[in-house]
Each structure stands twice: as structure tokens, then as C-alpha cells.
Amino acid sequence: MMKKIILFLLAALVSVGMLFAAATPETKGSPSVEMLMWGGADRLNYLKDIYEKTTSLSTDKMANVSFISGGTGATDAYQLFRLKLASNDAPGIVFFGGETAATEFIMNGDILNITNEVKSNIDDILPSALDLASYKGQVYGLPTQVKSKVWYYRKDFFDQAGIDVGKIKTFDDFYAAGMKFKEHFPDKYFINFGPTPNVDVVIGWLGSYDNLTIADENGNFRISSDPRFKDLYEKLYKLATAPFSLYVSDWDSDWQPNIENGTIASLLSWSWMTEFLPQYAPAQSGLWGIRSWPEEFGMGGCAELISIPTASPNKAASIEVLKTLYLDPEGAVLRFKENGLLPVTYSGVEKVNAAVADIAATASPTSPLGYFGTSMVEDIFATMKFATKYNSDPSFNAEEAIIENHLNLMITGVESIDQAIANTQKDLELQVGNPYDL
């Protein structure tokens, strides 16, 4: 009874807030655009500088951009976003760590459809980026980056072991290369694969299969019925227990030291790792190669998505900020200088390519460009062009946590492969129910 009363009161407050919002005109002059993200609120101050340098608006009309932190992680930010929506205090712009996290809010009508607003820019946006920002053919934001699947490898070690990454197409090829590497370097490891595969691992491997979804359109989970899930679990178990795999998970305390000391020779990771690898192993500048994951592993991708809430107090200003930051080619160069992340437009990449030699001339050896060399732009862009979206449902975050848990139990030997599959199915049904029932 108490739960019903609380829900009734919350609904009443939201309804009153919506009536008030409907009667409130958008701010004129220099509107405020608050951007909700996670981490320190000052970590994105450079975006404010870039916006002010590249906007076509005069000083008295440009938006006053500010940032609010939702906590230390993306999940905290999403929870704050829900609370802000319920209290009629929506920000102007919201960041999503991955487009899968936005699905819930899009289905609830909380995210603005900006298809018409970016219509004139469609041909300039990478198809992969547009796909990652779309839901059922409509655009609900812009990617700050295309997170493509990138295989980083020590060129010196692979050359010494006689491994040609261009010939590694299948899982069996990859496994054989790992064994060959281990034979040549008994004290080193081809990859790392620990007991706690995180969301990056789960999304990366789910995207290895065409149109593989955790649930069908009716909300029925498919872990036990679709044989591709068993194939996935078997492959991950085989990698985790391979003699060439260091039993350390990504982001564990032992991960970075083993990269830095040369124990780990390659990483099945993502394009954003260009930011971290130079900091993890600064002495290895120039030694790492970049290419996409082996062909059989698929070209799946994801995106850090930046969207506008439907209840944004200044929609027009938020749209202008969004387009200026992520579609303007001049801004693309400024953002690349800041973090080494490639833009999601052809014109932006062209502009970066034209400036890359000048940027490299003054780049620090531990900046992405100084570390990987000017070829990094084309190498990463090649993986971005073919990135494909994993078709998630609105309960993906909860589903992924359950999958991650049973992969851990399987890898650590608590559950067999068959038990892990059966228990994943069971827990999804018990804990999530219908993934479309929000």
C-alpha cells in the first residue's frame, strides 16, 4: 500500500512539473545548457572552450555551457538522470557511456528525436556512427566517438615470433597464433583473460555474431535456445584457460604493470585504448600496432552517445551545442588535439588528416599520436568505418551483469559451461522478467 502511495505522489509531482514545463518558454538570449555526465565535473571543461571557439553565434547569443557530475560512474549518472526527469529538472544534454544505456530512455520517450535537426549532415556522418546513434531508423543523439573493436599488438614481439596478424581471420587462427607465441616466448603471454570479463568484453563478443540478441522481440530469453550462446561461452572458456592467456582481467590492479613490463603482448580492446596505453606503458612508444579484431570475431562497436532530453529546458540551444561540438570539422581538430579521439564525420577526419603532421610535430611521446604515430588516424578510422551496433533491449545493463556473473563462475570452475548457460537463462527470467516491461 505504501509503495502505491509513493508512486502516486511521484506521478502527481511529475504531472505538475510537466504542466509547468509546458507553460515555460525556452530561454532567449544566452541560454544555459547543462550537460550531465560522470566523473569530475571539470573533466569536460575543454568542450566548453571548443564550443565557444567554433560556434557561429555571437557572444551574446551563444549558450552558457556548464557541467554537472552524476557520480563516479555512468550508472550513477543514469540514476541521477532518472531523478531529474521525475522532478522536472532535466539537463540540457546527457552523456551515455554506450548507446545500449540510452535504449531505456528512448523507449520511455525521454530522449529527443533529432532526425530532422541533423538531416542536412547525414551524408557527412559515418554510417556506423549514425547507426549507433539511431533507434528504429530515427536519430536520438550524436556519438562523441565510435568505440570500435581494436586489437593492439606488440609489433616487435610478433615479428620475432613470426606471427602475421593479417593472416589471422578465425578463432582457430587466433588460438594457433597464441600457441605459437607462447612457444617462442615462454615467459610472456599472447593476451590476458581473467575471471571477471567486464561489459567491454561481453559487448565485444556478443557483437561477433550477426543479429544475436539476448531476448527475442517478445521478451523471451534465448541463452539456452540459441546455439550461438553455447559457442560464445565455449570460446571464452577456451581463451581464459589457454596457456597463452595471462589470468588477469582488464582493469585489475595487475593489468597495467603486466602491460608495462612486457608480459602482455596484445590486447583485444577498443579504440579508446589509444588514450590509456601511452600512460600504461610510456616506454613502449612506437612498439604497438593497431588493427581490427580478427574477421570471425565480427566488427561490433558501440558509442559514447550524447543526447538531448525531451524535457530539456532549451532544446534549440542544446541542439546547437551538440551540432557545434560533434559535427563541426574545426571542432573535430580541437577535440583530437585534446584527447586523440577521431571525429565521427568524414569532413572532420579529413580536417584531422590535413592537420595531423603539424599536430604530431609537437605531440608528446605519451600522447596517442606521439605514441602510435601518424598512421594511427587511418588505422583507427579503418576500424570505425565498419563498426556495427549490438541490438540491445532496454534491460541490457541488468542482463549484462547476469551474463558477466555466470561467465565468472564458469571461468573459475564453479559452474560447467552447460550449467553457466542454464543458470544465465534462469536468472534472466527470474531477475529481469520481460526485458521490455519497464
C-alpha positions in Angstrom: 0.0 0.0 0.0 2.8 2.4 0.9 4.5 1.7 -2.4 1.3 2.6 -4.3 1.0 5.9 -2.3 4.7 6.8 -3.1 4.2 6.0 -6.8 1.0 8.1 -6.9 2.7 11.1 -5.3 5.7 10.8 -7.6 3.4 10.6 -10.6 1.5 13.7 -9.3 4.7 15.7 -8.9 5.9 14.7 -12.4 2.5 15.7 -13.9 2.5 19.1 -12.2 6.1 19.6 -13.4 5.2 18.7 -16.9 2.3 21.2 -16.9 4.7 23.9 -15.6 7.3 23.0 -18.2 4.7 23.2 -21.0 3.9 26.7 -20.0 7.5 27.8 -19.7 9.0 29.2 -23.0 12.6 28.4 -24.0 15.1 30.9 -22.7 16.1 33.7 -25.1 19.5 35.5 -25.4 22.3 33.5 -23.8 20.6 30.3 -22.7 22.1 27.9 -20.2 22.9 24.3 -21.4 23.7 22.0 -18.5 25.5 18.8 -19.5 25.1 15.7 -17.3 27.9 13.2 -17.2 30.0 11.3 -14.7 33.4 11.7 -13.1 34.8 15.1 -12.1 32.6 17.9 -13.4 35.7 19.7 -14.6 37.0 16.9 -16.9 34.9 18.2 -19.8 35.7 21.9 -19.5 37.7 21.7 -22.7 34.3 21.1 -24.5 33.1 24.5 -23.3 36.3 26.1 -24.7 35.9 24.3 -28.0 32.2 25.3 -28.3 33.0 28.9 -27.7 35.8 28.9 -30.3 33.7 27.2 -33.0 30.1 28.3 -32.6 28.8 30.7 -35.3 26.7 32.5 -32.7 27.7 35.9 -31.3 28.9 36.2 -27.7 25.5 37.5 -26.5 23.6 34.6 -28.1 25.9 31.6 -27.6 24.9 29.1 -25.0 26.4 29.2 -21.5 27.6 25.6 -21.2 28.1 24.0 -17.8 28.6 20.5 -16.5 27.1 18.5 -13.6 28.6 15.2 -12.4 26.2 12.3 -11.7 28.8 10.4 -9.7 32.0 8.4 -10.3 30.5 6.1 -12.9 27.9 6.0 -15.7 25.4 4.0 -13.7 25.4 6.8 -11.1 24.8 9.4 -13.8 21.8 7.4 -15.2 20.2 7.2 -11.8 20.6 11.0 -11.3 19.1 11.5 -14.8 16.1 9.4 -13.7 15.7 11.5 -10.6 16.0 14.8 -12.6 13.4 13.6 -15.0 11.0 12.7 -12.2 11.5 16.1 -10.5 11.1 18.1 -13.8 14.7 19.2 -13.7 16.1 17.7 -16.9 19.5 18.8 -18.1 20.1 20.3 -21.5 22.3 17.4 -22.6 23.0 13.9 -21.2 26.0 11.6 -21.9 25.6 7.8 -22.2 28.6 5.6 -21.8 27.1 3.3 -24.5 24.2 3.5 -26.8 22.7 0.4 -25.1 22.2 2.5 -22.0 20.1 5.0 -23.9 17.6 2.4 -25.1 15.5 2.5 -21.9 15.1 6.3 -22.0 14.4 6.3 -25.8 11.6 3.8 -25.4 10.2 5.9 -22.5 10.1 8.9 -24.7 12.7 10.7 -22.6 15.2 11.4 -25.4 14.6 13.9 -28.2 14.4 12.6 -31.8 16.8 14.8 -33.7 16.5 13.2 -37.1 15.2 16.4 -38.7 17.8 18.6 -37.0 20.7 16.6 -38.4 19.1 15.9 -41.8 21.5 18.2 -43.7 24.5 16.5 -42.0 23.5 12.9 -42.7 25.8 12.3 -45.7 28.8 13.6 -43.7 28.3 11.3 -40.7 29.9 7.9 -40.8 27.2 5.2 -41.4 28.5 3.3 -38.4 28.2 6.4 -36.2 24.7 7.1 -37.5 23.6 3.5 -36.8 25.0 3.6 -33.3 23.0 6.8 -32.6 19.8 5.5 -34.1 16.8 3.5 -32.8 14.4 2.0 -35.3 15.7 4.3 -38.0 15.4 7.6 -36.0 18.4 9.6 -34.7 18.5 10.2 -30.9 21.9 11.8 -30.4 25.4 12.0 -31.7 28.3 9.8 -30.8 31.2 11.5 -29.2 33.2 8.7 -30.6 32.7 5.4 -32.4 34.1 2.7 -30.0 35.3 0.2 -32.5 36.9 -3.2 -31.7 40.7 -2.8 -31.9 43.4 -5.4 -31.5 46.6 -3.8 -30.1 49.7 -5.9 -30.5 53.5 -5.6 -29.8 55.0 -5.4 -33.3 58.4 -6.3 -32.1 57.3 -9.5 -30.3 55.0 -10.6 -33.1 57.8 -10.1 -35.6 60.2 -12.2 -33.5 57.6 -15.0 -33.1 56.9 -15.0 -36.9 53.2 -14.0 -36.4 51.5 -12.2 -39.3 48.3 -10.5 -37.9 47.0 -10.1 -41.4 46.6 -13.8 -41.8 44.6 -14.3 -38.5 41.0 -14.4 -39.6 39.3 -17.1 -37.4 39.1 -18.1 -33.8 41.2 -21.1 -34.6 43.8 -18.9 -36.3 43.9 -16.7 -33.3 44.3 -19.7 -30.9 47.1 -21.2 -33.1 48.9 -17.8 -33.1 48.7 -17.7 -29.3 50.2 -21.1 -29.0 53.0 -20.2 -31.5 53.7 -17.0 -29.5 53.8 -19.0 -26.2 56.3 -21.4 -27.7 58.6 -18.6 -28.7 58.1 -16.6 -25.5 57.5 -19.0 -22.6 57.6 -16.2 -20.1 55.2 -13.8 -21.9 51.5 -14.0 -22.8 49.7 -13.5 -26.1 46.7 -11.9 -24.3 45.2 -11.5 -20.9 41.9 -13.1 -20.0 40.9 -13.2 -16.3 38.0 -14.4 -14.3 35.9 -11.2 -14.4 35.1 -10.3 -18.0 33.5 -6.9 -17.9 31.0 -5.1 -20.1 33.6 -4.3 -22.7 34.4 -8.0 -23.1 30.7 -9.0 -23.1 29.6 -6.5 -25.7 32.7 -7.2 -27.9 32.0 -10.9 -28.1 28.2 -10.6 -28.4 28.9 -8.5 -31.4 30.8 -11.4 -33.0 27.6 -13.0 -34.1 25.2 -11.5 -36.7 21.9 -10.4 -35.1 22.5 -12.2 -31.9 20.1 -10.9 -29.2 19.7 -11.9 -25.6 15.9 -11.9 -25.9 13.5 -12.0 -28.9 11.0 -9.3 -29.7 8.5 -10.9 -27.4 10.9 -10.7 -24.4 11.8 -14.4 -24.4 15.4 -15.0 -23.4 17.5 -17.0 -25.9 20.6 -18.1 -23.9 19.5 -21.8 -23.7 17.8 -22.0 -27.1 20.3 -20.2 -29.4 23.3 -22.4 -30.0 25.5 -19.4 -30.6 25.5 -18.6 -26.9 27.0 -22.0 -26.2 29.6 -21.3 -28.9 30.3 -18.0 -27.2 30.7 -19.5 -23.7 32.9 -22.3 -25.0 35.2 -19.8 -26.8 35.6 -17.5 -23.8 36.3 -20.5 -21.5 38.9 -21.8 -24.0 40.6 -18.4 -24.1 40.5 -17.9 -20.3 42.1 -21.3 -19.8 44.6 -21.2 -22.6 48.3 -21.5 -21.7 49.0 -18.2 -23.7 46.4 -16.2 -21.6 47.5 -14.4 -18.5 44.9 -14.9 -15.9 44.3 -11.2 -15.2 41.2 -9.3 -16.0 41.1 -5.9 -17.7 41.4 -3.1 -15.1 42.6 -5.4 -12.4 45.5 -3.9 -10.3 47.9 -6.4 -12.0 46.8 -5.5 -15.6 48.7 -2.3 -16.1 52.0 -3.5 -14.6 52.0 -6.6 -16.8 51.5 -4.4 -19.9 54.3 -2.1 -18.8 56.8 -4.8 -18.1 56.1 -6.5 -21.5 54.4 -9.6 -20.1 51.2 -9.0 -22.1 51.9 -8.8 -25.8 48.4 -7.9 -27.2 45.0 -6.6 -26.2 41.6 -7.3 -27.6 40.2 -3.9 -26.7 38.6 -0.8 -28.2 39.5 2.3 -30.0 39.5 4.3 -26.8 42.5 2.4 -25.5 44.7 4.8 -27.5 44.2 7.1 -24.6 45.3 4.7 -21.9 48.1 2.6 -23.4 50.5 5.5 -23.7 50.0 6.2 -20.0 50.2 2.5 -19.0 53.5 1.8 -20.9 55.1 5.1 -21.8 58.5 3.4 -22.6 56.9 1.3 -25.4 56.1 4.3 -27.7 56.2 3.1 -31.3 56.1 -0.6 -30.5 52.4 -1.2 -30.7 50.5 -2.0 -33.8 46.7 -1.4 -34.4 44.2 -3.4 -36.4 40.7 -4.6 -36.1 39.8 -7.8 -34.2 40.1 -11.0 -36.4 37.4 -11.2 -39.1 35.4 -14.0 -37.5 35.2 -12.0 -34.3 33.0 -9.5 -36.0 33.1 -5.7 -36.4 30.8 -4.9 -33.5 31.0 -1.5 -31.9 29.4 0.9 -29.5 29.4 4.6 -28.9 29.6 7.1 -26.1 26.3 8.9 -27.0 25.4 12.4 -26.2 21.7 13.1 -26.4 19.1 15.8 -25.6 16.3 15.0 -23.1 12.8 15.6 -24.4 12.2 17.8 -21.3 15.4 19.9 -22.0 14.6 23.5 -20.9 16.4 24.9 -24.0 16.1 22.4 -26.8 17.2 24.7 -29.6 20.3 25.8 -27.7 21.1 22.2 -26.8 20.8 21.1 -30.4 23.2 24.0 -31.5 25.7 23.0 -28.9 25.5 19.3 -29.9 26.0 20.0 -33.6 28.8 22.5 -33.0 30.8 20.2 -30.8 30.4 17.0 -32.8 29.7 17.9 -36.4 31.9 21.0 -36.9 35.2 20.0 -38.6 37.2 22.7 -36.9 35.9 21.5 -33.5 37.0 18.0 -34.6 40.6 19.1 -34.8 40.5 20.7 -31.4 39.0 17.7 -29.8 41.5 15.4 -31.5 44.3 17.6 -30.1 42.8 17.3 -26.6 42.1 13.5 -26.4 43.3 11.8 -29.6 39.8 10.6 -30.4 38.7 10.7 -34.0 35.6 12.5 -35.1 32.5 10.8 -36.5 32.3 12.8 -39.7 34.1 12.5 -43.0 34.8 16.2 -43.0 36.2 16.0 -39.5 38.5 13.1 -40.3 39.7 15.0 -43.5 40.4 18.0 -41.4 42.3 16.0 -38.8 44.3 14.2 -41.5 45.3 17.6 -43.0 46.5 18.8 -39.6 48.0 15.5 -38.3 51.6 16.2 -39.4 51.6 19.6 -37.7 49.9 18.1 -34.5 52.5 15.3 -34.5 55.4 17.7 -34.7 54.6 19.0 -31.2 52.9 15.9 -29.8 54.2 14.4 -26.6 55.6 10.8 -26.9 52.8 9.8 -24.4 50.0 11.4 -26.4 48.1 9.0 -28.6 49.5 10.5 -31.8 53.1 10.7 -30.5 52.8 7.1 -29.2 51.3 5.3 -32.2 52.5 7.6 -34.9 50.5 9.4 -37.6 49.3 6.1 -39.1 47.1 5.9 -36.1 44.5 8.1 -37.7 44.0 5.8 -40.7 44.4 2.6 -38.6 41.6 3.6 -36.2 39.4 5.1 -38.9 39.6 1.8 -40.7 38.1 0.0 -37.7 35.5 2.8 -37.1 34.0 2.6 -40.6 32.7 -0.9 -40.3 31.7 -0.9 -36.6 28.2 -2.3 -36.2 25.7 -1.8 -33.4 24.7 -4.6 -31.0 20.9 -4.7 -31.0 20.2 -4.5 -27.3 16.9 -4.3 -25.4 16.1 -1.7 -22.7 17.2 -4.1 -19.9 20.7 -4.7 -21.3 22.5 -3.3 -18.3 20.8 -5.8 -15.9 21.2 -8.7 -18.5 24.9 -8.0 -19.0 25.6 -8.1 -15.2 23.9 -11.6 -15.0 25.9 -12.8 -18.0 29.1 -11.5 -16.6 28.4 -13.2 -13.2 27.9 -16.6 -14.8 30.9 -16.2 -17.1 32.9 -15.6 -13.9 31.5 -18.7 -12.3 32.3 -20.7 -15.4 35.8 -19.5 -15.8 36.6 -20.1 -12.1 35.3 -23.6 -12.3 32.2 -23.2 -10.1 29.9 -23.9 -13.0 30.4 -26.0 -16.1 29.7 -24.5 -19.4 26.3 -26.1 -19.6 25.5 -25.0 -16.0 26.5 -21.5 -16.8 24.2 -21.3 -19.8 21.3 -22.8 -17.9 21.8 -20.6 -14.9 22.2 -17.5 -17.0 18.8 -18.3 -18.6 17.2 -18.9 -15.2 18.5 -15.8 -13.6 17.5 -13.6 -16.6 13.9 -15.0 -16.3 13.8 -14.5 -12.5 15.6 -11.2 -12.1 14.7 -9.4 -15.3 11.4 -10.9 -16.4 10.3 -9.3 -19.7 13.1 -7.0 -20.7 10.7 -4.7 -22.5 8.5 -4.2 -19.4 9.9 -1.0 -17.9 
